[in-house]
Amino acid sequence: MTTPPYIDISLADMETIRQQPGALVVDVRDEWEFDEFNLGDINVPLADIRTRRTELLPYDPLIVLCTNGVRSRVAAKDLLRHPDFSQKQIYHVAGGLVAAE
């Protein structure tokens, strides 16, 4: 059984998609990074993504974001491995926050 894919998007795409009803931006950086600067709606550090994923169940689509796209890609793949997320649309901000610089 293959894991359904996430969709890579840009920061500009994120701003459009986050306007959809039920959409949520999940920033998977560490808490101190999120406190310093963020665009996300909620901070769920990558280390906590499995233990806190139930907080994300009410939302669809989900947009995962980090500094450079590495941690958010891991988070997107991890969420899609769980059956509760298999029918959700998961977006990954390719290049992360630094892509906008």
Residue pairs with C-beta under 8 A, 6 or more apart in sequence:
3 77
3 80
3 81
4 80
4 86
5 80
6 64
6 73
6 76
6 77
6 80
6 90
6 91
6 92
7 89
7 90
7 91
7 92
8 91
8 92
8 93
8 94
9 17
9 63
9 91
9 92
9 93
9 94
10 93
10 94
10 95
10 99
11 39
11 93
11 95
11 97
11 99
11 100
13 91
14 25
14 39
14 63
14 65
14 91
14 93
17 23
17 61
17 63
17 91
18 24
18 25
18 41
18 63
20 61
22 58
22 59
22 60
22 61
23 59
23 60
23 61
23 62
23 63
24 41
24 42
24 56
24 59
24 61
24 62
24 63
25 39
25 40
25 41
25 42
25 63
25 65
26 40
26 41
26 42
26 44
26 56
26 62
26 63
26 64
26 65
26 75
27 34
27 38
27 39
27 40
27 41
27 42
27 43
27 44
27 65
27 66
28 44
28 45
28 46
28 49
28 64
28 65
28 66
28 71
28 72
28 74
28 75
29 38
29 43
29 45
29 46
29 66
29 67
29 71
30 45
31 43
31 45
33 67
34 40
34 43
37 97
39 65
39 97
40 65
42 55
42 56
44 52
44 55
44 56
44 75
46 66
46 71
46 74
46 75
49 75
49 78
49 79
50 78
53 79
53 82
53 84
53 85
56 62
56 79
56 85
57 84
57 85
59 88
60 88
60 89
61 88
61 89
61 90
61 91
62 79
62 85
62 88
62 89
62 90
62 91
63 91
63 92
63 93
64 72
64 73
64 75
64 76
64 79
64 90
64 91
64 92
64 93
65 72
65 93
65 96
65 97
66 72
66 75
66 93
66 96
66 97
67 96
67 97
67 98
68 95
68 96
68 97
68 98
68 99
69 92
69 93
69 94
69 95
69 96
69 99
70 96
72 92
72 93
72 96
73 92
76 90
76 91
76 92
79 85
79 88
79 90
80 86
80 90
93 99
